[in-house]
Every structure is written in structure tokens, then in C-alpha cells.
């Protein structure tokens, strides 16, 4: 189970990688993995990625490697009217 702080650390660490994949927005929110509620990183992109994406992003927390849930949502970028 990931804390909000750990998920934010994963978002910061992997943001360049996610933007290169086309993410126009990256956020941390509660997600459900199995039957557990936890925090995860969600990237919003405009088109399906051409390569498979991981289900988790790895960080180091407390001297140990930790896997943070990761999800992608395909949605157009918001525009001002």
C-alpha cells in the first residue's frame, strides 16, 4: 500500500518519462488495487501509447524499493474556450 507522499515522490521522479510518452497531465489520487485502497500515479494522454506501460512505478522509500500503482487514462487535453 502506498502513501500519498510516496505516490507524489513517484510522480516527481517519473514525470519526465511520462511526459515523453505524451502525458499532458499527471496526478496523484486514490486508486483501488485488488481489494485495497491506496494512492497511485495517474497519467492523462491524448492517444493510446505505442508501447506497453508499466502497472507500477518504482521509488526508494526508507532505504527500500517500493512499487507505486500507475494508471493511464486516454482523454483529450483541455482547452480554454
Protein Blocks (a to p, Z undefined) as FASTA:
>chain_A
ZZfklmmmmmmmmmmmmmmnopabdcdddddehjbccdddddddfbdcfbdcdfbdcdde
ehiacddddddddddddddZZ
